Amino acid sequence: MTMEGRWGPAVRLLVLTWSLVAGQVRYSVPEEAKVGTVVGRLAQELGVGDAEARRLRVVWQGRRAGVEVSGASGALVVSSRVDREELCGKSAPCSLRLELLQERPLRVFHVELEVTDINDNAPLFPAARKNISMAELTTVPGSRFPLEGASDADVGANAQLSYTLSPSEHFRLDLEKSNERNTVPDLVLIKAVDRESVPVHRLVLTASDGGRPSLTGTMELLISVLDANDNAPQFNQSVYKVQLLENATEQTLVVRVNATDPDEGINSAVTYTATNFIPPSGKDIISVNPHTGEIRLTGALDFEEVSVFDFRIEARDKGTPPLFGHCSVELEVLDVNDNAPEVWVTSLSVPVSEDASVGTVVALLSVSDRDSGANGRVQCSVWPSWPFVLESRFPGSFSLVLREALDRERVREYEVEVRAEDGGKPPLRARRVVRVPVSDVNDNAPAFSQAVYTVLVRENNAAGAEVARVWARDPDEAENGRVRYSLWEGGAGGASVAAVGWRPASSYVSVDGESGRVWAVQALDYEELQVLQFEVRAVDAGEPALVGNATVQLFVVDENDNAPVLLPAAGGAPGLDPFLGSPVEEVPGPNSETLWAWAAWGAGAGQVVAKIRAVDADSGYNAWLRYEVLEPRGKGPFRVGVYSGEVSTARALEEADGPRQRLVIVVRDHGEPPRSATATLSVSLVEGGEKALSGSSSSLPGVLLPSESGAAVGMASASTNVWLVVSICAVSSVFVLALVLYGASRCAPRAAVLSGPAAATLVCASEVGSWSYSQRQSRSLCVADGAGKSDLMVFSPNLPPPPPPSVPAAKDTSQAEPSSLLDTAQHEQMATSVDGRGTPVCFWEWMGWLPRVLSQWKSYGVSSMAFICLCDARIMLMKEICAVGTKGPG
């Protein structure tokens, strides 16, 4: 609905009413009427007619009302905004006098225009905010605070104001009428204010007019409560509980306390003080900053001394009078693993006898750790883990107990390390060394460095000379380990001497009781004594005394102190064996032996005339003899076998050689220096073999004479051929048997050489040098006619000594067959004996045999080819025997 539509009937009614009452034209228009609103129809109501033609217009006197005459319709309409408050202010009613001028004809009409009020203005306070200050404590309830009222530009009911206050438990609004028209609001305190609770109260005062609809205006009331020192400082906690590690450094922040004072300004400024330390030593360790409330360490903590600190913090404001607040601080010191375990020896029973029983308590130990909890739990161990062990019967108490048997000779003193380790992270360790000496008991017998001492001593040594030194060790100490030596006569010590029988070892050697030196009582003679075996006893001084024994085997080393000696012949003449029926007789001389022999004229080369037989009482090289023709020098009709001693013709004997030949033969040994003996052989040459043989046939039967008939020679030749065949067969059989034995000897050791394995024994050194040997083995060797001698010693590993070899009886070498000189065992012995050139003696023996046999067999008519075959077989057999003997077993 438009403004004109709404106000048109009302305006016309007012004009009509006014005309009837006052007798003049009056119009009423509401303020803020819309432009174009018809206020009144002047042309009709004034009877003007055509308003435009008559040029009807409004003439203003004073303020313009915002209306004009419409030329087309002649009506009075609103031409611009009409504001009653602007036109009339607070005047009521608001009447405007208008003059209407009609120019054709000129005429003036008076019109009264009343602008009616509408509620278009809200109440308005002088300020949008009003600040009010009041002091707490001193402002009591009932206090009034006048407020400025609001104003409303409207009039009448639209200007009638009412006031309301926003809800508040502390304030209310009281309205007082200053006059009949105005009402003044007052702010009344109904409850004391507390700045700490509500420092600023914000209220809204609302003014409402009486219009319809009602308009309102507001003003904010900002009520500030002024502070008074009515509040003490308050901590945010009454008790502060803090945990701190004991290894915390100085200036470490413990805690920051905070006290607040709800007052403001100087009344809220707080300072802090630490008081009431329990224990009192805390004041030297803990301090508080008076301004910030920071509590810091000023010293080192030690859980083991103080684990908890209790103290109070006082907060004080700066008001007048000052107010105080308090809180408690509980500082718990946490343990760290800063203390290593401690090990103490409370009791020690030393020395410990080496025969102490298992379970003997050696020491008592106490272990502690000042830390707590896992840091204070200690585990103990002992190193080395033998022969002692730790046993614990109570916490912190340990016993060092013997768990194994002791042996002082193995360990004289034990350094037992007791190790303690706590359960901290990382763990701390401690150790305590306990020295446990072991006391000696006589539980060890003296022990010699060797069970068997082998000593080599040259014969003809000086009496009193040291021949050996034995040494026994007793690992015990003091008297238990002091050893004395003696020659034990109760054993098998001694020697059997052919001339005097059994003699004790003490007749040859003596032992020094302190040093163990073995010295000779008398000079030793190899030809009398070859081996002396005795026992030495070592006795300690313990209670009871213990004894150790050692065997000493003393071998006498031969010296070349015996010259060769010629042996008597079978017929009684010394040193000569006759051949071919040659008679021999002896002519004694002062420095040599003179021998006689006969040889037949015409004898061929190689005819054996005689054999020189000699023996040397020494052994080995000292007894190995060599024969040489000393005179005549040069090429004579006779020669001598170097090792056989056989004198034979060097060529066929002739008449120019004379009736008698004198030979000087020297026999030398291989000793250093060599010794010798000489023999003078006088060989008489007879005319014809028959005469010689006839002269000697009565004394030497069985010798074949060269003058016998051809029949006899033929029979001898036939007989010799038969024996030759038999000999070849026998030799072949022996050769095959030798091959079998040789193969067997390569596969298994011979009982005559090895008896079983044993540990080697160190040989004592003597003036002849050092030898490595354990048991002596003596074998018999016979390389020529005469007595057998045990002059070859073979040292084998530590085997039981074989029984002493029997000395073979001297054999008659007058037989023509040299193979009868040696048996199978003798071949092996000959194979192990060598001359100065490294050639086995057996080989030279056989080589000396060949020329003699060859000359004899030729005299019987044996063919050279048959003899060579036989010799080849014998030589091969001999080489095999020599090779087996030289290589040894296996």
C-alpha positions, 0 to 999 in steps of 0.5 A, a space after each residue: 500500500 503506497 504512502 498516498 493511499 495510506 494518508 490520502 483519506 486522512 489528509 482530506 479528513 483533516 482539511 475538511 475538519 479544519 475548514 469547518 472548525 477554523 474557517 481556513 484551509 489547514 492541511 496535515 502531513 506526517 513527516 517523512 511522507 513519500 515524495 508525491 504524496 498529495 497533501 490537499 486538492 487546492 483547486 477544488 477546495 479553494 475553487 480556483 479552477 485551472 491551477 496551471 492557468 491561473 499560475 498558482 504557486 506556494 510562497 514560503 515564509 521562513 523554512 521550506 516545508 518540502 511541499 509544492 502545488 502540482 500544476 497539472 492537478 492543482 493539488 498540494 503534494 510532497 516534493 521533498 523530504 519532510 522532517 518534523 524534527 528539522 522543521 520544528 524541533 521539539 515544538 509541538 504541534 509543528 504548524 507551518 504557514 503557507 501562502 498560495 499566490 494566484 497570479 491570474 488573477 492575483 490573489 493570496 490564499 493562506 494555508 496552514 500545514 501541520 507536520 505530524 510526528 512519527 517515531 523515526 528517531 531512536 533514543 540517543 545517549 550522549 556517549 556510546 560508553 561511559 567509564 566508571 571506576 570504583 575501589 574494591 573493599 571501600 565501595 559499599 553496597 548502596 552506593 549510587 552512581 548517576 548516569 546521563 539519560 538519553 534524548 529522543 528527537 521525537 515528541 509526544 509519546 514517541 519521546 517518552 523514554 524508559 530505561 533498562 540495565 543488563 542483568 548483574 548481581 552487583 548493580 541495579 538501575 534506579 530511575 528518578 524523575 528530575 521533572 515531569 518530563 524527564 527521568 534520570 537513571 542512577 546506577 546502584 551497587 547492590 553487592 561488593 565488587 572484587 577485582 580479583 573475581 571481576 576486574 571490569 564489569 561491562 553493563 548495557 544501559 538501554 533507553 526505549 521510547 514510547 513509539 509504535 514500534 518502539 525504538 531503543 538506544 544503548 550505552 555501554 557502562 565500563 565499570 573498572 574495579 580498583 585494586 586493593 592488596 587484599 590477596 596473598 600470593 598463591 602457588 599453583 601447587 601446594 606440594 612440588 615433588 621432584 626426582 633428580 639423578 644424583 649425578 646432576 651437575 651444579 646449576 641444574 634446574 630442579 623445578 620452577 615454582 610459580 605463585 600468582 597474586 590476583 592483585 595488580 600493580 605493586 600488590 602483585 609483585 612476588 619474591 621467593 625465599 627457600 626456608 625450613 630445609 630438612 636436612 639443614 645441609 640442603 641450604 648449601 645444595 639448593 637455592 631459589 631465584 627470588 624473582 623467577 622462582 627457579 630452584 637450582 642446584 648449587 652443590 653436588 647430590 649424593 644419594 648415599 648421604 641424603 636421598 630426600 630433601 624437604 623444604 618450603 618456598 615462601 612467596 611475598 608480595 610488595 603490597 602494604 602490608 605485604 601478604 605471604 604464600 607458601 608451598 612445600 618442595 620434596 626433592 627425591 634423589 635418584 640413585 645412579 650406579 656411581 659406587 663400585 662394589 667393595 671387597 674386603 678380606 676379613 679372614 685369611 688362613 695361609 699358607 695352605 698345605 698342599 695336602 689340604 682336603 677339598 672343601 677347606 675354607 681359605 679366606 672369608 670375604 665381605 662384599 658391599 655396594 653403597 648403591 641401592 636396588 639393582 645398582 647395589 646387588 653384587 655378584 662375585 666370581 673367582 678367577 681362575 676358576 680352579 682350584 678355588 671357588 666362592 661360596 655364599 651363606 649370607 648376603 654380602 659374605 663369601 667364603 673362598 673354598 678349596 675345590 681341587 687338590 693342590 700341588 705345590 710343585 706345580 703351583 707354589 702360590 696362587 693369585 686368586 682374583 675375587 671379582 665383584 660386579 653390581 647390577 647397574 647399567 653400565 655395571 661397575 666392577 671391583 677386584 681383590 687379589 688374594 695371595 694363597 701360598 701353598 706349603 710343602 709336604 714331602 710327596 715327591 721322590 727325587 727323580 733323575 733326569 734320565 732313567 738310564 745314563 750311558 757313559 763312554 770312558 776311555 780306558 787307562 783313565 786316571 784314578 779320581 777322574 770324573 767320568 759322569 755326573 748324575 742329577 736328580 731333581 726333587 720338586 719339594 722345597 727345603 729339607 724335603 727337596 735336598 738330595 744326597 746321592 749314593 752308590 747302591 750296592 744292593 742292586 745288580 751293580 758290578 762287573 764280572 772279570 774273568 781273572 778275579 770273578 765278580 767285583 762290586 761297582 764300588 771297586 771301580 767308581 764312587 759317587 759324590 753325595 752332594 754333587 752327584 759326580 761319578 768319579 773313577 776309583 781306579 784306572 779302567 782296562 778295556 781288556 779287563 772290563 768292557 761294560 760296568 752297570 750300577 745304580 745310583 740312589 738319590 734320597 731326600 731329607 724329608 720325613 719319611 725320606 723318599 728315594 729315586 734310582 737311576 741306572 748308569 751304564 759305563 762303557 769302556 772305550 778301547 785304546 790302542 794299547 796292545 800290539 799284535 801278538 803272533 799265535 802259535 801254530 797247531 804244531 806248536 810253532 808260533 804264528 805259522 800254519 804250513 801248507 802242502 806238507 811244508 814243515 815249520 820250525 821256530 827260531 826265537 829272536 829278541 824283537 821278532 819271531 823267526 819262522 821256517 818253511 819249505 817250498 818245492 822248486 818249480 812251484 807255480 805262482 799262487 802256491 801258498 807256503 804258509 800263513 801268519 796268524 796274529 791277534 790283537 788284544 784290542 778291539 775294533 780298528 785297534 784290532 784290525 790287522 794288516 800284513 805287509 812284506 817288509 823285506 825284501 823290498 821290491 818284487 820278490 818270489 813271495 807275497 803275503 795276503 794283506 788281511 789273510 796273512 797267507 804267504 804264497 808264491 808271487 811267481 814260479 820258483 826258479 833256481 836263480 832264487 837261491 836255496 833259501 828266501 828270508 822274508 820279514 813280515 810286519 803285522 800292524 793294527 789300525 789304531 792311532 798310533 798303530 802298533 806292530 809286530 814282525 815275523 821273520 819267515 825263512 823259506 827253504 827251497 828243495 829240489 823236486 816235489 817228490 823229495 820234499 813230499 817223501 821227507 814230510 809224508 810221514 808227518 803230514 799224511 793225506 797230501 797229494 804228491 806231484 810225482 804220482 802216476 797219471 792214473 792217480 791224477 786222472 782219478 783225482 781229476 774225476 773225483 774233483 769233477 764230481 765234487 765240483 758238480 756237487 759244490 755248484 748245486 750246493 752253492 746254487 741252493 745256498 744262493 736261492 736260500 739267501 734270496 729267500 732270507 733277504 726278502 724275508 729280512 726286508 719285510 720284517 725285522 730280525 730278532 737278532 737285531 730288533 726286539 721292540 720299540 722304546 724311547 731314546 735315551 740321551 747319552 752323557 758326554 765324556 772326553 771321547 765325545 757325545 753319543 746317542 745310544 740307549 742299549 749296547 749290543 755286542 756281536 762276535 766277529 771273526 775275520 781270521 783264524 783265532 779266538 773270536 772277539 766281541 770287539 764290534 758294538 752296535 748301538 740300537 734303540 732302547 731295547 733290552 740288552 741281549 744275552 752276551 755273545 758266546 765267544 766261539 772257539 778258535 778254528 783250525 785254518 789249515 783246511 783248504 776251504 775258507 768257507 768253513 771260517 764263517 757261518 751264517 751269523 758270522 757273515 752278517 757280522 763281517 758285513 757290518 765291519 768296514 775297513 778305512 776305505 768303507 769296504 766290508 771286511 767280509 769282502 776282502 776276506 773273500 777276495 783273499 780266498 779266491 786266488 788260493 782256491 784257484 791255484 789249488 783247483 788248477 793243480 787238480 785239473 779243474 777247468 778255468 770255466 767251471 771254476 769261474 762259474 763257481 766263483 761267480 755264484 759265490 761272489 754273488 752270494 757274498 755280495 748279497 750277504 754283505 749288502 744285507 749286513 750293511 743295510 741293516 734290518 728293514 
